[in-house]
Amino acid sequence: MNTERPSPRYSNIDLWDPADILDAMIEGQLAAVASVRAVRPAIESAALAMEARLKEGGRLIYAGAGTSGRLAVQDGAELMPTFSWPEDRLLLLMAGGKDAMTRAIEGAEDEIEYARRLVQQHGIGEKDVLIAVAASGTTPFTLACLREAKQRGALTIGIANNAGTPVLNEAAHAIWLDTGAEPIAGSTRMNAGTAQRITLNVLSSLVMILLGRVYDGLMVDLQAVNEKLVGRSERILVQLTGCGRDEARRALADAGGNVKLAVLLLHGCAAAEAADILTRAGGQLRAALALIGQPAPDPADLRYSGRVAAPAIGGERE
């Protein structure tokens, strides 16, 4: 396995000048970013398949062990405050349970039967999506979760850093991150972990955008659980509707902190009407605004013309 083999590139690294060690490790991090870019089509394909299941009310499930599991759990946990992803539609299957988030649990990643029972107990099925993350691509706990979920009809996404491994071969959508050997042999918290973190981040963020939890580049489904986020919600309303800060604050209060509902209230809808419209629009603010006859944005602005190519970074697309 490439993630386990010592690399001649890093031999005697402990004898190097500290500046050279840092340069080598940073070089590895840049290569990890490039490995994600190389599999953009696979990430996009997985996201579109996930969107189809999750639109029907399915759950999003992350499975992993060790570093990979911690990265998976972190990504899943961030979906609730950022996008108001419902807690009852999120499952985090970590080998060793919560204790494994802060310390290694001996033998946890080998618990195949426990993994199967978890999938069965949670009733994972056809509407659900399971993302299995394992640098090796062979971790028994993670692989058992994937296999059991797949057998029960769930959509499976496999993320691994070694080619031709079971997590990739048996997933409906395989994402191979070719990060190669690590600066410290076998320390997959480094290059492999960085690539996994980026992949999970962009995959889940793309899915949330596709599901309408982002509007005009803004987090319109955020949970305002502190003063900073309350202020952000108010600024979002000011930006989207042109209202004043006090008006935004009142609308948010009337909408129970829900930014999308507050937008509709500021466009003249009653509270019950706004909730009904948003439900009919499938939670999509853009569709909800169309239902109440808001003028369509300028079609010359690519941001508003549906799923179209965005301007390239650093210039316009040709």
C-alpha positions in Angstrom: 0.0 0.0 0.0 1.3 3.4 -1.0 0.2 5.0 2.2 2.2 2.5 4.2 5.5 2.3 2.3 8.5 4.3 3.3 9.6 6.7 0.6 13.3 7.3 -0.4 12.2 11.0 -0.8 11.9 11.3 2.9 14.7 9.0 4.1 16.7 10.5 7.0 14.1 13.3 7.3 14.9 13.4 11.0 18.4 14.6 10.1 17.3 17.4 7.9 17.3 21.1 8.7 13.8 22.0 10.2 13.2 24.4 7.2 13.7 21.5 4.8 11.4 19.3 6.8 8.7 21.9 6.6 9.2 22.4 2.9 8.9 18.6 2.3 5.7 18.3 4.4 4.1 21.4 2.8 5.0 20.0 -0.7 3.1 16.8 0.3 0.1 18.9 1.3 0.0 20.6 -2.0 0.2 17.2 -3.7 -2.8 16.1 -1.6 -4.8 19.1 -2.9 -3.9 18.1 -6.5 -5.1 14.5 -5.9 -8.5 15.9 -5.1 -8.6 18.0 -8.2 -7.7 14.9 -10.2 -10.9 13.1 -9.2 -13.4 16.0 -9.6 -15.6 14.0 -12.0 -15.9 11.2 -9.4 -16.8 13.7 -6.7 -19.4 15.4 -8.9 -21.0 12.1 -9.9 -21.2 11.0 -6.3 -22.8 14.4 -5.3 -25.5 14.1 -7.9 -26.4 10.6 -6.9 -26.5 11.7 -3.2 -28.8 14.6 -4.1 -31.3 12.2 -5.7 -31.5 10.1 -2.5 -31.5 12.9 0.0 -34.2 14.9 -1.8 -36.5 12.0 -0.9 -35.8 12.3 2.8 -32.9 9.9 3.1 -30.3 10.1 5.8 -26.6 10.9 5.4 -24.3 8.5 7.1 -20.6 8.6 7.6 -18.5 5.5 8.5 -14.9 5.3 9.4 -12.2 4.4 12.0 -9.2 6.3 13.4 -8.1 9.4 11.6 -10.4 8.8 8.6 -13.3 8.3 11.0 -12.6 11.5 12.9 -12.5 13.5 9.7 -15.7 11.9 8.6 -17.4 12.7 11.9 -16.2 16.3 11.8 -17.6 16.8 8.3 -21.0 15.4 9.3 -21.1 17.4 12.5 -20.5 20.6 10.7 -23.6 20.2 8.4 -26.1 20.9 11.2 -25.0 24.4 12.2 -23.9 25.4 8.7 -26.8 24.1 6.7 -29.4 23.2 9.3 -29.1 19.6 8.2 -31.6 17.7 10.5 -30.0 15.8 13.3 -32.4 12.9 12.8 -31.1 12.6 9.2 -27.4 12.3 10.2 -25.6 9.2 11.4 -22.0 9.1 12.4 -20.7 5.5 12.6 -17.3 5.7 14.3 -15.3 2.6 15.2 -15.0 2.7 19.0 -17.8 5.2 19.4 -17.5 8.6 20.9 -14.4 7.7 23.0 -12.5 7.1 19.8 -12.8 10.7 18.8 -10.1 11.7 21.3 -8.1 8.5 21.8 -7.2 5.2 20.0 -9.6 2.3 21.0 -7.7 -1.0 20.8 -9.2 -3.3 18.2 -12.1 -1.0 17.3 -11.4 -0.9 13.6 -11.5 -4.7 13.5 -15.1 -5.0 14.9 -16.9 -6.4 11.9 -20.0 -7.7 13.7 -20.4 -4.5 15.6 -20.4 -2.6 12.4 -23.0 -4.8 10.8 -25.2 -4.5 13.9 -24.9 -0.7 13.8 -26.2 -0.6 10.3 -29.0 -3.0 11.1 -30.0 -1.3 14.3 -30.3 2.1 12.6 -32.4 0.6 9.8 -30.2 1.9 7.1 -32.0 1.3 3.7 -32.8 2.4 0.2 -33.3 6.1 0.8 -30.0 6.5 2.7 -26.5 7.5 1.6 -23.4 6.0 3.4 -19.9 7.6 2.9 -17.2 5.1 3.9 -13.7 6.7 4.5 -10.6 4.6 4.9 -7.1 5.6 3.9 -6.1 2.0 3.4 -9.3 1.1 1.7 -9.4 -2.2 3.7 -10.4 -1.1 7.3 -12.7 -4.0 8.5 -15.1 -1.8 10.5 -15.6 0.6 7.6 -15.8 -2.0 5.0 -18.4 -4.0 7.0 -20.5 -0.8 7.3 -20.3 -0.3 3.5 -21.1 -3.9 2.7 -24.1 -4.1 5.0 -25.5 -0.8 3.9 -25.1 -1.7 0.2 -26.8 -5.0 0.8 -29.8 -3.1 2.4 -30.1 -0.9 -0.7 -28.3 2.3 0.5 -26.2 4.4 -1.9 -22.6 3.9 -1.0 -19.7 6.3 -1.5 -16.1 5.0 -1.0 -13.2 7.3 -0.3 -9.7 5.7 0.0 -6.1 6.5 -0.7 -5.0 3.1 -2.1 -6.1 2.0 -5.6 -8.0 -1.3 -6.2 -9.0 -1.8 -2.5 -12.4 -3.2 -1.3 -13.8 0.2 -0.1 -13.4 1.5 -3.7 -14.2 -1.7 -5.5 -17.4 -2.3 -3.6 -18.8 1.2 -3.4 -21.4 2.5 -5.9 -19.2 5.6 -6.3 -15.5 5.3 -5.7 -13.2 8.3 -5.0 -9.5 7.3 -5.1 -7.2 9.9 -3.7 -3.7 9.2 -5.0 -1.6 10.8 -2.3 1.2 8.2 -2.4 3.7 7.7 0.3 3.7 9.9 3.4 6.6 12.0 4.7 6.3 9.9 7.9 5.6 6.4 6.6 2.1 5.3 7.5 1.0 8.6 9.1 -2.1 9.0 7.1 -3.1 12.0 9.2 -0.8 14.0 6.8 -1.2 13.8 3.0 -4.0 11.2 3.0 -5.9 13.0 5.8 -5.6 16.4 4.0 -7.0 14.9 0.8 -9.8 13.2 2.7 -10.7 16.4 4.5 -10.9 18.4 1.3 -12.9 15.7 -0.5 -15.5 15.4 2.3 -15.8 19.1 2.6 -16.3 19.8 -1.1 -18.6 16.8 -1.5 -20.9 17.6 1.3 -20.9 21.3 0.5 -21.8 20.6 -3.1 -24.7 18.3 -2.0 -26.0 21.0 0.3 -25.9 23.6 -2.5 -27.7 21.2 -4.8 -30.4 20.7 -2.1 -31.0 24.4 -2.0 -29.3 25.1 1.4 -27.2 27.9 -0.2 -28.7 30.8 -2.1 -26.6 33.4 -3.9 -23.5 32.1 -2.2 -25.0 32.7 1.3 -25.8 30.2 4.1 -29.5 30.7 4.1 -30.0 27.6 6.2 -27.6 28.4 9.0 -28.5 27.8 12.6 -28.1 31.1 14.5 -26.9 29.6 17.7 -24.8 32.5 18.9 -24.6 36.3 18.6 -22.1 36.1 15.7 -24.5 33.9 13.6 -27.5 36.0 14.6 -25.6 39.0 13.2 -24.8 37.0 10.0 -28.4 36.1 9.6 -29.4 39.7 9.8 -26.8 40.8 7.3 -27.9 38.0 4.9 -31.5 39.4 5.0 -30.3 42.9 4.4 -28.3 41.8 1.4 -31.1 39.7 -0.1 -34.0 42.0 0.5 -32.6 45.5 0.9 -34.4 45.9 4.3 -32.9 47.7 7.3 -31.1 46.0 10.1 -34.0 46.5 12.6 -36.5 45.2 10.1 -34.3 42.1 9.5 -34.1 41.5 13.2 -37.9 41.6 13.6 -38.4 39.3 10.6 -36.0 36.8 12.0 -37.8 36.8 15.3 -41.1 36.3 13.6 -39.6 33.4 11.5 -38.1 31.7 14.5 -34.6 32.4 13.2 -35.3 30.8 9.8 -33.6 33.0 7.2 -35.6 31.6 4.3 -38.9 32.2 6.0 -37.8 35.7 7.0 -37.0 36.5 3.4 -40.6 35.5 2.4 -42.0 37.5 5.3 -40.1 40.6 4.1 -41.6 40.1 0.7 -45.1 40.4 2.3 -46.1 36.8 3.1 -47.8 35.9 6.3 -46.0 33.4 8.5 -48.3 30.4 7.7 -48.3 31.3 4.0 -44.5 31.6 3.9 -44.1 28.2 5.5 -46.5 26.6 3.0 -44.7 28.2 0.1 -41.3 27.0 1.2 -42.7 23.5 1.7 -44.1 23.5 -1.8 -40.8 24.8 -3.2 -39.0 21.8 -1.6 -37.1 24.1 0.7 -35.5 26.0 -2.3 -35.6 29.7 -1.7 -35.2 30.5 -5.3 -38.2 28.4 -6.2 -40.2 29.9 -3.3 -39.5 33.4 -4.6 -40.7 32.4 -8.0 -43.9 31.1 -6.5 -44.7 34.5 -5.1 -44.0 36.2 -8.4 -40.7 37.9 -7.5 -39.1 39.4 -10.6 -36.5 37.0 -12.2 -32.9 38.1 -11.8 -31.1 39.4 -14.8 -30.4 36.4 -17.0 -27.1 38.0 -18.1 -25.8 37.3 -14.6 -24.5 33.7 -14.8 -25.1 33.2 -11.1 -28.8 33.3 -11.5 -29.3 31.3 -14.7 -29.6 27.8 -13.3 -26.9 25.2 -13.3 -24.5 26.8 -15.7 -20.8 27.2 -15.9 -19.4 29.7 -13.4 -16.8 32.2 -14.4 -13.3 30.7 -14.2 -11.1 31.8 -11.3 -8.9 34.6 -12.5 -11.1 35.4 -15.6 -14.1 34.5 -17.7 -14.6 31.1 -19.2 -14.2 30.9 -22.9 
